[in-house]
Every structure is written in C-alpha cells, then in structure tokens.
C-alpha cells in the first residue's frame, strides 16, 4: 500500500499556515505581551484584557502548530518561549513587586546576614540598601510618607525607617514585616543575587524565571514524547500570556515550586520514589503551598516518598534555623491571618460563600478539600498521575480561591499533560480576581461569578469526558458482539 502525496492545493494550504499564519499569530501574541508590560501604559486594565485576548490567539497558534513536523515542533516552541521571554524581561514587573523582596533577601544573604533577622525598614541594614529598592520619602501634610508613583518602576510603598521614624519609600511590599519565604526560595534568592552587583535591578530574577520556564517546557516535551502525545501542546505553557507575565515579567518564585512538583512526578513515574520525595520536599520548602500536590504523589512506596520529603524539608531549614531560631517562621502566621485563611470574608472560599455565611465557608471548604484529597489518593496510579494532579491542584485553588493568580503556575504544566483544558478556567478566574479593579459593590459578585463559571467549566469537562468514555465503551461492546450475531453467521 502506498500513501498518495499531498495535492498541490493542500500542500500550498499547509505552507501558508506554517510560513504566514503561524508567524502572524505569534507576532500578535508578542505585541499583546509588550502592550501588557510596557512601562507607562495609560490603560491600567491592559494586563487582564491582553491576557484574555492572548489566550484566544494562542488557541489559533496551537491549532497551526499541529502541522509542524514532530521533529521540529519542540525547537520552534522553545525558540518562541525564549523570544516572548525576552520581551517580558524588557520591562519592570507589571502587576507585582514580589521580586523586590526576593532581591532584598538575596542582598542580605550575600552580606552574611539571615533574611529572617531584620525587617526591610530596619536601619541596621541601611548600608546594604540599593537606590532601586529604597529612596528617602517626604512627609505629607497628614504626617504620612509620600512617594512618587513610578519611583521604582513598580509600585512604591510608603514606610518609616526603624528606629528613626524617617519617611522612607521602597519597592518592597510589607516592608515592616520579616520575610515569609521558606529556605528553598531563600537559597534561590541568594544564588541569583550572588552573581550580580547589588545595583542591578529586577532583571536577574526575570531571567531566572525565563530559564526555569524553558526548563519546564523541556520537561513537558519529554513527558509528552514518552506518552506519545502531540508535542505542540507544550506551547500552551511556553507561549501562554499567563506564564510570560507571572513567571517571567513578575518573576514569581512559585514557578520554581511548580517545576519541582513536575520533577517529582516525573521521578515517581520513573520508579524513583526517594528522589521524587527529595524534589517534593524542596518544592514545599519553596512556598509551602505545593504541599497540596501530595495526595497525587503517594501511589508508589509512600513511606519512602514521605520520609525523603520530610527529611529534605527539615535539612533545608537547618542552616536558617541555626541562624535565626524561631524567626524562620517569618511573617507566615501574620500572613495567614491577613489573607483570611482562618476566617470568612473577602473572596477567600468564594464558592462556599455562595451557599453559607458566618464561620461556615472555611469549614465547608476544608471538608470539600478533604473529600477531594481522599478521592485523588484512592484513584491515582502511575498511568493517571498527571490527570489526578490537575484535579488536586485545580480544585484546591478553586475552592480556596486565593487572590494571587501566580499560585496556578504549578497547575498549568499538569493541565498540559492531562489535556484537561477546562482547568484553564481556574487560571482565568484568578486573573480576573487579581487584575480587575475593585469597584464596590460589583467586585464581590464579579469574583464569585468567575469562580462559579470556572466550576461550571470543570463540571462540564468532566461530564463530556465521561460521556465520551461511555460512548466508546458502547461502540467497543457492539463491535465485540458483532461477529456472534445471526447476521454475521449467515
């Protein structure tokens, strides 16, 4: 049997898609990304509007990438990720100044001081302060510190130096509290800042985010190849506006935690539970929140996995514990209280607030999370770990509904591997909650509305998938019975 060559018309159509349409769509994604991050953009809603449009354009680009030969598609995706990343690092962080704290923690450690020992406004460390992180403030008529809006390229935070009380402006959020970040993150901060002068601004962490995002893309390509899945799906990660904004431009350390969770899953499916536990322990010691991925990682020799994870977590804390004692807890207790994890109100536990009030939303949410964890724990096997990880992380983020979309950097890789695209709705919902300006009394209903839409999307995806499996089972059953039917016998 010979395969007929493509007709001239079909071949011309494929050439048009690969050499004209695909580059055009990629260019649109790049222009939208630049519009989202460019300094001085007067349209404050550019990040959320650009994000939504970019996801739509990305769908078209993904469909065209299917026509790229398998041996070349990986290189094209990686090259596109790098090009978009270079655009993202060409501007200061657009929607978050978290990397300013990363830089300060790294600078402090480079000086041989524990990042848990002093708050940023402490004048004991005044000699370490670079101008791009700290500037003298001015006293307003009301006695408060006044800071220019674009003093640091990102948000300016008004504060007072300690103990002098002099007006102080800084790019670091919550400058009056100690750092919240666990040791893996602090080691990363120290490593990045050790390679550059203190006067260098945001770029090192943005380049670090680009490097890790490319590494995640390569890991996705490896897993997709092993599973015999289309390699072009990796572009959903590397070319997405979400990754370029939150992982590269804003340089969130959550990316490192997500990469370590993915590595833990790959090691576990490869039959290496001890190494997997080490990677997972390091992930939890990056931001703590990666612990939610645990139920989908206990399907193979859980005792070894847990022992390795706990030992790694503890060992990473040892040097910091020796230097700062109980100060290693940093702002964590205050953060949990400030963010409303122990109470109802705001958008936290938004879905539960639709059906209950008072003290009940946290209780109902905790019960729902317990059920999800038990179901995932029972169902996870080596063959479905990516699907169950998507369910575990995605539903946790949906139920808890944090204000920060970058938490979902540890969700998207598993969405790609499981192809449960409905969970992208969780990422979009968190984007809306964080980026859409708060306008009372509309913000509350809007936030709960997008969470509800995300829940509907997930439920619809599960129903369609179950319906498809049922249909396949019926067809297979009919095909199995067909040879034994009377008609077949005749």
C-alpha positions in Angstrom: 0.0 0.0 0.0 1.4 3.4 -1.0 0.5 6.8 0.5 -0.7 9.3 -2.0 1.2 12.6 -2.0 -0.5 15.7 -0.9 -2.4 17.5 -3.6 -0.8 20.8 -4.7 -3.7 22.8 -3.2 -3.5 21.0 0.1 0.3 21.4 0.2 0.0 25.1 -0.6 -2.5 25.5 2.2 -0.2 23.8 4.7 2.7 26.0 3.6 0.5 29.1 4.0 -0.4 28.0 7.6 3.2 27.3 8.6 5.0 30.3 7.0 2.4 33.0 7.1 -0.5 32.4 9.5 1.6 30.9 12.4 4.2 33.7 12.4 1.4 36.2 12.2 -0.4 34.8 15.2 2.9 34.6 17.1 3.6 38.2 16.3 0.1 39.1 17.7 0.9 37.3 20.9 4.2 39.2 21.2 2.6 42.6 20.5 -0.1 41.9 23.1 2.6 40.8 25.7 4.5 44.0 25.1 1.3 46.1 25.5 0.6 44.3 28.7 4.0 45.0 30.3 5.2 48.2 28.6 6.0 50.9 31.3 3.7 53.9 31.3 0.8 52.3 29.6 -2.1 54.6 30.5 -4.6 51.7 30.1 -4.5 50.2 33.6 -6.5 47.1 32.6 -4.1 46.2 29.8 -2.8 43.0 31.7 -6.2 41.4 32.1 -7.5 42.5 28.6 -4.3 41.5 27.0 -4.3 38.1 28.8 -7.8 37.2 27.7 -7.2 38.2 24.0 -3.8 36.4 24.1 -5.4 33.1 25.2 -7.8 33.3 22.2 -4.9 34.0 19.8 -2.9 31.2 21.4 -5.7 28.7 20.6 -5.2 29.6 16.9 -1.5 29.3 17.1 -1.7 25.8 18.8 -4.0 24.6 16.1 -1.4 25.6 13.4 1.5 24.1 15.3 -0.1 20.7 14.6 1.1 21.0 11.1 4.7 21.4 12.1 6.7 18.2 11.7 7.2 16.4 15.0 11.0 16.6 14.8 10.9 20.4 14.6 8.0 21.4 16.7 9.9 21.2 20.0 12.6 23.6 18.8 10.0 26.0 17.5 8.2 26.1 20.8 11.4 26.6 22.8 12.5 29.4 20.5 9.1 31.1 20.8 9.3 30.8 24.6 12.7 32.5 24.6 11.6 35.3 22.2 8.5 36.0 24.3 10.5 35.8 27.4 13.0 38.4 26.1 10.0 40.8 25.6 8.8 40.1 29.1 12.1 40.9 30.7 12.5 44.2 28.7 10.1 45.9 31.2 10.0 46.0 35.0 7.4 43.8 36.8 4.0 44.9 35.7 1.5 43.6 38.2 3.5 42.6 41.3 6.5 43.8 43.2 7.2 40.5 44.9 10.6 40.2 43.2 11.8 43.3 45.1 11.6 41.3 48.3 13.4 38.4 46.6 16.2 40.8 45.7 16.4 42.2 49.2 16.6 38.8 50.8 19.3 37.8 48.3 21.3 41.0 49.0 21.0 40.5 52.8 22.2 36.9 52.5 25.1 37.9 50.3 26.2 40.1 53.2 26.2 37.1 55.5 23.0 38.0 57.3 19.9 35.9 57.8 16.9 37.2 55.8 14.7 36.3 58.8 16.6 38.5 61.3 15.7 42.0 60.2 12.7 43.7 58.5 13.5 45.8 55.4 12.8 49.1 57.2 15.4 48.3 59.9 18.1 50.9 59.5 20.7 48.4 60.9 21.0 47.3 57.2 20.9 50.8 55.8 24.3 50.4 54.2 23.0 47.5 52.1 20.1 49.4 50.5 20.4 50.0 46.7 18.7 53.0 45.3 16.5 51.0 43.0 14.9 49.4 46.2 15.0 52.3 48.7 14.6 56.1 48.5 14.1 58.8 51.1 10.4 59.8 51.4 8.7 63.1 52.1 6.3 63.9 54.9 2.8 64.9 53.7 0.5 67.3 55.4 -1.2 64.4 57.2 2.1 63.2 58.6 2.2 60.2 56.3 5.1 59.3 53.9 4.6 60.5 50.4 6.2 58.6 47.5 6.2 59.2 43.7 4.1 56.5 41.9 6.8 55.4 39.4 9.8 55.8 41.7 11.0 52.2 41.3 9.3 51.2 38.0 6.8 49.2 40.0 4.6 50.1 43.0 6.1 52.5 45.6 5.4 51.6 49.2 5.4 54.3 51.8 7.0 53.5 55.1 9.0 54.8 58.0 12.6 53.8 58.9 13.2 51.9 62.1 14.0 53.2 64.7 14.4 56.8 63.4 10.9 57.1 62.0 12.2 59.0 59.0 10.0 58.8 55.9 11.1 56.0 53.6 10.0 54.8 50.1 10.6 51.3 49.0 9.7 48.8 46.2 9.2 46.0 48.8 5.7 45.2 49.9 5.1 44.8 53.6 8.5 46.3 54.4 7.7 46.4 58.2 7.5 42.6 58.5 10.1 39.8 58.1 10.3 37.7 55.0 7.8 34.9 54.6 9.7 32.7 52.2 11.0 29.2 53.1 14.6 28.0 52.6 14.5 26.7 49.0 13.2 30.1 47.9 15.9 31.8 50.0 18.6 29.7 48.5 17.4 30.6 45.1 17.3 34.3 46.0 20.8 34.1 47.3 22.1 32.2 44.3 20.6 34.7 41.8 21.8 37.8 43.6 25.3 36.3 44.2 26.0 36.6 40.5 25.2 40.3 40.1 26.0 43.6 41.8 23.5 45.0 44.3 22.8 47.9 41.9 21.3 45.6 39.3 17.6 45.7 39.4 14.8 43.3 38.5 16.4 41.7 35.5 18.3 38.8 37.3 15.1 37.2 38.6 13.2 37.8 35.4 16.0 36.0 33.5 15.8 33.2 36.2 12.1 33.0 35.5 12.7 32.7 31.8 15.4 30.0 32.4 13.1 27.9 34.6 10.1 28.3 32.3 12.1 27.0 29.4 13.2 24.1 31.6 9.6 23.3 32.4 8.8 23.4 28.7 11.6 20.9 28.0 10.3 18.6 30.7 6.8 18.8 29.2 8.2 17.9 25.8 9.9 14.9 27.3 6.8 13.6 29.1 4.6 14.3 26.0 7.0 12.3 23.9 7.1 9.4 26.3 3.3 9.3 26.3 3.0 9.5 22.6 1.1 12.8 22.8 1.3 15.7 20.4 4.4 17.8 21.2 2.8 21.1 20.1 0.7 21.0 23.4 3.8 22.3 25.2 3.2 25.7 23.6 0.2 26.1 25.9 2.8 26.5 28.6 5.7 28.4 26.9 3.6 30.7 24.8 0.8 31.5 27.2 0.4 35.1 28.4 0.0 33.7 32.0 3.5 32.2 32.1 5.2 35.1 30.4 3.5 37.7 32.7 3.7 35.8 36.0 6.8 33.6 35.7 9.0 35.9 33.6 7.9 39.5 33.9 6.8 39.3 37.5 9.4 36.6 38.2 7.3 34.8 40.8 9.2 32.1 42.8 6.1 29.9 42.6 7.4 28.9 39.2 10.3 27.1 41.0 7.9 25.2 43.2 5.8 24.1 40.2 8.9 22.9 38.4 10.0 20.9 41.4 6.5 19.3 41.6 6.7 18.4 38.0 10.1 16.9 38.5 8.8 14.9 41.5 6.0 13.5 39.3 8.5 12.5 36.6 10.8 10.8 39.0 8.0 8.9 40.7 6.5 7.6 37.4 10.1 6.6 36.6 10.2 4.4 39.7 12.4 6.7 41.8 10.3 7.4 45.0 13.3 8.6 47.1 14.5 11.1 44.5 10.9 12.2 44.0 10.5 12.8 47.7 13.6 14.9 47.7 12.2 17.0 44.9 8.8 17.4 46.5 10.4 18.3 49.9 12.3 21.0 48.1 9.1 22.2 46.4 7.3 22.5 49.7 10.3 24.4 51.1 9.9 26.9 48.3 6.4 28.3 49.1 4.6 25.7 51.4 1.5 25.7 49.1 3.0 22.9 46.9 2.0 20.6 49.8 -1.4 20.4 48.1 0.1 18.2 45.4 1.0 15.4 47.9 -2.2 13.2 47.6 -1.4 12.5 43.9 2.2 11.5 44.7 1.6 8.8 47.2 0.8 5.9 44.8 4.2 4.3 44.8 6.1 3.4 48.0 4.5 6.3 50.0 6.7 5.6 53.1 9.9 6.2 51.2 8.5 9.2 49.4 7.2 10.8 52.7 10.4 10.1 54.5 12.6 11.6 51.8 10.3 14.7 51.5 10.2 15.4 55.3 14.0 14.9 55.6 14.7 17.2 52.7 12.3 19.8 54.1 13.9 19.7 57.5 17.5 19.7 56.3 16.9 22.8 54.2 15.7 24.6 57.3 18.7 23.6 59.5 21.1 26.4 58.5 18.5 29.1 58.7 17.1 27.7 62.0 20.6 27.8 63.4 21.0 31.5 62.4 17.5 32.9 63.3 15.9 30.3 65.6 12.1 30.6 65.6 12.4 33.7 63.4 12.4 31.3 60.4 8.7 31.4 60.6 8.9 35.0 59.4 5.7 36.6 58.5 3.9 33.3 57.9 1.5 33.4 60.9 0.6 37.0 60.2 0.2 36.4 56.5 -2.3 33.6 57.0 -4.3 35.9 59.3 -4.0 38.9 57.0 -5.1 36.8 53.9 -8.1 35.5 55.7 -7.3 31.8 55.6 -8.7 31.4 59.1 -11.9 33.3 58.6 -14.6 34.1 56.1 -14.9 37.3 54.2 -13.4 38.9 51.0 -13.1 36.5 48.1 -11.4 33.7 50.1 -13.5 30.5 50.0 -15.7 32.3 47.4 -17.7 29.3 46.2 -18.6 28.3 49.8 -19.8 31.9 50.4 -22.4 31.3 47.8 -24.1 28.7 50.0 -23.2 29.8 53.5 -22.1 32.7 55.7 -20.6 33.4 59.0 -17.9 31.0 60.1 -19.1 28.2 57.7 -17.2 29.0 54.4 -13.8 27.9 55.8 -15.4 24.8 57.4 -17.2 23.7 54.2 -14.1 24.4 52.1 -12.0 22.3 54.4 -14.5 19.5 54.2 -14.6 19.7 50.4 -10.8 19.7 50.2 -10.7 16.6 52.4 -13.0 14.8 50.1 -11.0 15.8 47.0 -7.8 14.6 48.7 -9.2 11.2 49.6 -10.6 10.6 46.1 -7.4 11.6 44.5 -5.4 9.5 46.9 -7.5 6.4 46.1 -7.6 6.9 42.3 -4.0 7.9 41.5 -1.9 5.4 39.6 1.2 5.8 37.5 -0.9 5.9 34.4 -3.1 8.8 35.5 -0.9 10.8 37.9 -1.0 13.9 35.6 -4.8 13.9 35.5 -5.1 13.4 39.2 -2.6 16.2 39.9 -4.6 18.5 37.7 -7.7 17.7 39.7 -6.0 18.0 43.1 -4.3 21.4 42.4 -7.0 22.8 40.3 -9.9 22.1 42.7 -7.8 23.3 45.7 -7.2 26.6 44.0 -10.9 26.9 43.0 -12.2 26.1 46.5 -9.7 28.2 48.4 -9.8 31.0 45.7 -6.6 32.8 46.6 -6.2 36.4 45.4 -3.0 35.6 43.5 -3.1 34.0 40.0 0.6 33.0 40.1 -0.2 30.2 42.5 -1.5 28.5 39.4 2.0 28.3 37.9 2.1 24.8 39.5 -1.3 23.9 37.8 -0.7 24.7 34.1 2.0 22.0 33.5 -0.4 19.3 34.6 -3.2 20.8 32.6 -1.0 20.4 29.5 0.0 16.8 30.3 -3.6 15.7 31.2 -5.2 17.8 28.5 -7.9 18.8 30.9 -8.2 22.2 29.3 -11.3 23.2 31.3 -9.0 23.9 34.3 -7.5 26.9 32.4 -10.8 28.5 33.6 -9.3 28.4 37.1 -6.3 30.4 35.9 -8.5 32.9 34.1 -10.8 33.3 37.2 -7.8 34.0 39.4 -6.5 36.5 36.8 -9.8 38.4 36.9 -10.0 38.3 40.7 -6.5 39.9 40.9 -6.3 42.2 37.9 -9.8 43.6 37.5 -10.0 46.9 39.5 -12.0 46.7 42.7 -15.2 48.7 42.3 -17.8 48.3 45.1 -20.4 46.8 45.1 -19.6 45.0 41.9 -16.3 43.3 42.7 -17.7 40.7 45.1 -20.4 39.4 42.7 -17.9 39.5 39.8 -15.3 37.5 41.7 -17.8 34.9 42.8 -19.3 34.8 39.3 -16.0 33.9 37.6 -15.3 31.2 40.2 -18.8 29.8 39.5 -18.1 29.9 35.8 -14.8 28.0 36.4 -16.6 25.4 38.4 -19.2 25.0 35.6 -16.4 24.6 33.1 -14.7 21.9 35.2 -18.0 20.1 35.7 -18.9 20.3 32.0 -15.4 19.0 31.1 -15.8 16.0 33.4 -19.3 15.3 32.1 -18.2 15.4 28.4 -15.2 13.2 29.2 -17.4 10.6 30.9 -19.9 10.7 28.1 -17.2 10.2 25.6 -15.8 7.2 27.5 -19.3 5.7 27.8 -19.9 6.1 24.0 -16.5 4.4 23.3 -17.4 1.6 25.6 -20.7 1.0 23.9 -19.2 1.0 20.5 -16.5 -1.4 21.6 -19.1 -3.6 23.1 -21.1 -3.7 19.9 -18.0 -4.5 17.9 -17.2 -7.3 20.2 -20.7 -8.8 19.8 -21.0 -8.3 16.1 -19.2 -11.5 14.9 -21.5 -13.6 17.0 -24.7 -12.1 15.7 -27.1 -14.2 13.4 -26.4 -11.8 10.6 -22.7 -12.3 10.8 -23.2 -16.1 11.0 -25.1 -16.1 7.7 
